[in-house]
Amino acid sequence: MKQAKISKTQAEKVALTKVSNGTIQSGEIEREHGKLVWSFDIAATHTKNVTEVQVDAKSGKIISVKTETPVDQAKEAAADQLKK
């Protein structure tokens, strides 16, 4: 967390530029593929899909945007439970 140069609030603003009228459901800082990233799940109106946006915690640049269907979300939740 101390290595992050971009605050969670700053990263949220950047992430929300990718999903118009989106609402952040969850957000966390994590290390992914050797990079420290802010990862946000953003819900958009009129869809059950969630857009996962990852923002580089050092530069503030978007490094990944991925749409997850409800089936994808369930698989990810099950995999997370197995890790615990």
VEXNUVO-424094 format. One record per residue (C-alpha): residue number from 1; x, y, z. Coordinates in Angstrom, 2 decimals, always signed. Layout:
<recs>
[rec NUM; [X; Y; Z]],
...
</recs>
This chain:
<recs>
[rec 1; [+0.00; +0.00; +0.00]],
[rec 2; [+2.85; +2.39; +0.79]],
[rec 3; [+4.21; +1.85; -2.72]],
[rec 4; [+1.02; +3.22; -4.28]],
[rec 5; [+1.41; +6.75; -5.59]],
[rec 6; [-2.24; +6.95; -6.65]],
[rec 7; [-4.88; +7.06; -3.91]],
[rec 8; [-7.94; +4.85; -3.99]],
[rec 9; [-10.12; +7.92; -4.64]],
[rec 10; [-7.97; +9.00; -7.58]],
[rec 11; [-7.98; +5.48; -9.02]],
[rec 12; [-11.78; +5.25; -8.64]],
[rec 13; [-12.22; +8.42; -10.73]],
[rec 14; [-9.98; +7.00; -13.45]],
[rec 15; [-11.78; +3.63; -13.42]],
[rec 16; [-15.22; +5.23; -13.66]],
[rec 17; [-14.25; +6.89; -16.96]],
[rec 18; [-14.56; +3.42; -18.56]],
[rec 19; [-18.14; +2.74; -17.41]],
[rec 20; [-20.66; +5.49; -18.05]],
[rec 21; [-23.15; +5.83; -15.19]],
[rec 22; [-21.26; +3.09; -13.35]],
[rec 23; [-21.22; +2.41; -9.62]],
[rec 24; [-18.24; +0.87; -7.89]],
[rec 25; [-19.28; -2.32; -6.10]],
[rec 26; [-15.88; -3.18; -4.67]],
[rec 27; [-12.29; -2.10; -4.87]],
[rec 28; [-8.99; -3.36; -3.57]],
[rec 29; [-5.29; -2.95; -4.05]],
[rec 30; [-3.46; -6.06; -5.13]],
[rec 31; [-0.35; -7.27; -6.87]],
[rec 32; [-1.16; -8.75; -10.26]],
[rec 33; [+1.41; -9.91; -12.80]],
[rec 34; [+4.14; -8.19; -10.78]],
[rec 35; [+2.36; -4.82; -10.74]],
[rec 36; [+0.62; -3.07; -7.88]],
[rec 37; [-2.91; -2.28; -9.10]],
[rec 38; [-6.19; -0.90; -7.86]],
[rec 39; [-8.88; -3.33; -9.00]],
[rec 40; [-12.52; -2.20; -9.14]],
[rec 41; [-15.73; -4.04; -9.96]],
[rec 42; [-18.10; -1.53; -11.55]],
[rec 43; [-21.79; -2.15; -12.15]],
[rec 44; [-23.59; -0.33; -14.93]],
[rec 45; [-27.30; +0.36; -15.09]],
[rec 46; [-29.53; -1.94; -17.17]],
[rec 47; [-27.12; -4.91; -17.12]],
[rec 48; [-26.10; -7.66; -14.73]],
[rec 49; [-22.57; -7.67; -16.12]],
[rec 50; [-19.77; -6.15; -14.09]],
[rec 51; [-16.77; -4.38; -15.59]],
[rec 52; [-13.49; -5.02; -13.83]],
[rec 53; [-11.10; -2.11; -14.29]],
[rec 54; [-7.51; -2.24; -13.09]],
[rec 55; [-5.58; +0.97; -12.56]],
[rec 56; [-1.80; +1.00; -12.09]],
[rec 57; [-1.26; +2.17; -8.49]],
[rec 58; [+1.97; +3.94; -9.41]],
[rec 59; [+1.14; +5.67; -12.71]],
[rec 60; [-2.66; +6.00; -12.55]],
[rec 61; [-3.05; +4.49; -16.04]],
[rec 62; [-5.73; +1.93; -16.85]],
[rec 63; [-4.02; -1.39; -17.52]],
[rec 64; [-7.00; -3.71; -17.90]],
[rec 65; [-10.73; -3.52; -18.62]],
[rec 66; [-12.70; -6.76; -18.56]],
[rec 67; [-16.45; -7.42; -18.64]],
[rec 68; [-17.67; -10.25; -16.45]],
[rec 69; [-21.07; -11.92; -16.88]],
[rec 70; [-22.94; -13.26; -13.83]],
[rec 71; [-21.54; -16.74; -14.67]],
[rec 72; [-17.98; -15.34; -14.72]],
[rec 73; [-18.61; -13.59; -11.40]],
[rec 74; [-19.84; -16.82; -9.78]],
[rec 75; [-16.76; -18.72; -11.00]],
[rec 76; [-14.45; -16.00; -9.63]],
[rec 77; [-16.24; -15.99; -6.27]],
[rec 78; [-15.93; -19.79; -6.04]],
[rec 79; [-12.22; -19.63; -6.88]],
[rec 80; [-11.70; -16.93; -4.23]],
[rec 81; [-13.40; -19.14; -1.63]],
[rec 82; [-11.05; -22.00; -2.46]],
[rec 83; [-8.04; -19.73; -1.86]],
[rec 84; [-9.21; -18.94; +1.67]],
</recs>
